[in-house]
Amino acid sequence: MSGKKIELYSSEYYLACATGGFLACAPTHSGVLPVDLVKCRLQVKPGLYKGNFDGIRTIIKNEGLLKIFSGIAPTFIGYGLQGAGKYGFYEVFKKRYSDFFGVSNAYVYMLASASAEFLADLALCPFESMKVKIQTTLPPNQVVGLYSHLYSGLVPLWFRQIPYTCVKFTSFEKIVELIYTTFLTKPKEQYTKLQQTGVSFAGGYVAGIFCAIVSHPADVMVSLINNESGKGEAMTAAVSRIYKRIGFKGLWNGLGARIFMIGTLTGCQWLIYDSFKVAMGFPTTGH
């Protein structure tokens, strides 16, 4: 790269991290859209498919190849904006909270990630609602008239995404630390940038599995609320009605598909994000 080096923790640094977050999240969420489509349909209608690959194969056979990428526009835009906010604000809050408390530990990572996700979901929510409706009920040309209901799933989205992101960032930081201190023999700085980003991918993949399990019940509820919104029903009433119908067991519909999806995309997101940071001349995340 040419030009002036960006100073760490400057406004330009945080803007660059937000850009890296967009690049990490928009293509990865779009890339796993076929699995996400199967997952959302299984959450809305359990037993519809036998599994991930059966679902994808059935959709292609019955609805055409392009159908497996239903909702790609709101997915790319929504998760790109969310990724920019999530990673960018995480870097801001991690620095601010570390300076305030005088320590950088799991509690700081958790607080910083929760704060970042709270703001990032304001950008994601309407696009997530569009995506779910496209995938489960309506063709794209009918979604435009549903704008008044696009924030109906915001609170359940917070319940899904904030624990998800707390686990995603906190466990990633701790797993990367564990890899360097326990499984590898040298300090992080003595490994090449390529090796460091490999550690980021491994840490991200394991963190993604934890994320999927912790946030899955709320993910099921978000899918069902977005699928059934537009009935003039209060959010709390909708949650109560849906839970009575599906029960505790129903909150885990589609978990296998989501573990595969979230583990893969989370590993790839950290790989892309830290690769971008390396390209910008920044240190990789963690330890």
N, C-alpha and C positions, 0 to 999 in steps of 0.2 A: 504494500500500500504506500501511497505517496501522501505528502501533506503533513500538517501538524499532528503530532500524537495527541490523542484524547486523554485528558487527565482523569484518573480514577475518581469516581464519586462526584464528578462535575455534572451539570445538567446535560451536557453532550453525551456523557457516559450513560446516564439513565435513559436518554432517548435512543442510544444505540442498543441498549439492552431490551428496550421495548420493541425495537425493530427485529432483534433476534428472536424475541418471543413470538412475534407475528409469523416469522419465517419458520419457526419450530412447530407451531400449532396449526396453522391454516392447511398446509399440505398433508400433514400426518393425519389429522381428523378426516380430511377428504379421502385420503388413501384407504382408510379402514371403513369407509362408508358402507360397503356391502355387508360387512359383519355387523355394523351398527344398525342397518336396515333390518336384518334378521332378528337382532336383539330387541329392537323396538316392537316388531310385530309379535314376537314371542311374549313380550311383557303385556301387550294388549290382548293377545289371544294365545294362551298357553297351549302347547301341543300342535300348533299349526305346522311346524317342521320338526324333523327328527334331530336336527342339529345344525351347526353353522354351515357346513358344506352342502347338506341336503337343502337347507333354506335357499342358499345362493343358487344352486342348481335348479331348484323348482321355480324360483323367480325368473331366471333366464329362460327356462323352457316355456313357462306360461305367459310371461309378460314382456320378454325381450331383454337383450343384453343391457341396454341403456337404463333399464328400470333399477338395476342394482346400485346405480348412483343417484337415486331419487334424493332430492334435497341437497345437492352438492353446492348450489349457490349460497343458501343461508348457512350451510356448514362452513364453507371456506371463509366467508365474511365474518360470521359470528364468532367462530373459534379463533380466527386470526386476530380480531379485536380483543377477544378475551385473553389470548396469549400475550398480546402486547401489554395489556394492563396487568396481567398476572405476573409476568417475569419482570417488567419494568418497575412496577410498584413494589414487588418483593425486594428488589435490590435497594430501592429507596428506604423502605421500612426496616430492612435488616440492618442497614447502616445506621439509621436514626435510632432504632431501639438498642443496638449494640453500644452506641455512644452513650445513650441515656442510662442504661443499666450497668455499663462498664464491663460487660461480658458478652460473649457470643456463644450461645448454647442452644439446646433443643427448645427451650422455652421461648427464646428470641426468634428462632426459626418458625415456630408455630404461630406466634403472635404476628410476625411479619407476613406470613403466608395467608393467615386469616384476613388480615387487613387488606392485603392486595386482592384477594379473591372477592371480598365483599364489593369492592369497586368494579372489578373486572366483569362481574356477573350482570351489572347494569347494562353493559354493552351486549353481552351474550343473550340475555333472556328473550328478547323478541325474535331473534334469529333461531334460537332453539325451539321456540313454539312453532315457527313456520316449518322448520325441518321435520318435527314430529308429525305435524298435520299432513305434510306432503307424503311422508313415508307410510302413514297408517290410515289416512282417511281421504284426503282431498287432493285433486290434481292441482299443480302450481297456480293455474289461472284463477282458482277460487280462493286462494289464501289471502289475496290482497285486501278483500273486504273484512278481514278478521282483525284488523289492527287494534281495535279496542280491547281485544282479549289477549294481546300478545304478552302482557305482563301478568297474566293470571297465574303463571307458574313461578313467579320470582321467589317467593318465600320457600317453596319446596326446592327450588334450584339452589338457593343459599344452603339449605340443609344438606343437599347433595354435594355441592361444589366446595364449600368451606371445609368440611371434614376431609374431603378428597384432597384438596390442595394442602391442608396442614400435613396430612400423611405423605403426600407427594414430595414436598420440599423438606420436611423434617427428616423423614426416613431416608431420603436421598442423601442429605448432608451427612447423616450418621453412618449410612452404609458405605459411602465413599471413604469416610474416615476409617471405618473398620477394614476396608479393603487395603488401604495404605498401611495401617498400623499392624494388621494381623496377617494378611495373606501375601503382602509384598514385602520386599526386604530393604527397600531404599525410600528415602523421603520423596514426596510428590515431585519436588523441583528437579530431581535427578532423572526423571522419566521424560521421554520425548512428548511433545504435544499430541502426537498421534496416540501414544500409549495412554495419555491422560484422558483423551476423549473416549478411548475404549473403556476405561474405568467408568466414565460418565454414563456410557450406554448400559453397562452391566448394573450399575447402581440404580439407574432409571428404570430398568426392566423389573428388578426386584421390588422397587418402590411402587411400581405400577400395579403389581399383584396385590399388595396391601391396600392400595387406593381403591381398587375394584371391589374388594370385599367390604371395606368400611362404608363405602358410599352407595352400595348397590340398592338397599331398600329404598332410599330416597330417589335413586335413579328410576326405579320402577314407578314410584308415585308420580314423579315429574312426567314420565311418558304418558301415564294414564290421565293425569289432569290436563295436560296439553291436548291429548287425543279427544277428551270429552268436554273441553272448555266451550264457552259460548252459550251456556244454559242459564246464565244469570245466577249461578250458585256461588255462595261464599266459599273461599278457599278451605276454611276449616270444615265446613259441611261436606265439601267434596272429598277431602281426605278421610273423614269419618265414614262416609258412604262407601268409598272404594275399599277401605280396609275391612269393613264388614263383609264386603263381597268376596275379597280375595284371601283374607286372613293373613297370619304371619308367614305361612308357607309361600303364599303368593308373592310376597315381597322379594323372594329370591329367584323368581322366574327369569331365565336368561343369564344366570350368573356365569356359566361356563363360557358363553360367547363374550361376555364382558371382560372376564379375566384375560382371555386371549387378546381381545381388542386393546384393553387398557395397558396391559404389560408391554405389548408391542409398540403402541404409539408413545407411551411414556419413555421407554428406552430410546426410541428414535428422536423424541423431542429434546431430551437432554443431550443426545449426540449432536443434533443440529445446532442447538443453542450454544453449547460449549465450543463447537467448531467455529461458529460465527464469532464468539468472543475471542478465540485464538486468532482468527483472521483480522480482527480489529486491534490486536495487540494486547488484549486483556488476559488476565489469568483465568483458568477454568474454575468452575464453581466447586466449592467444598474443600474441607480440610485446609 
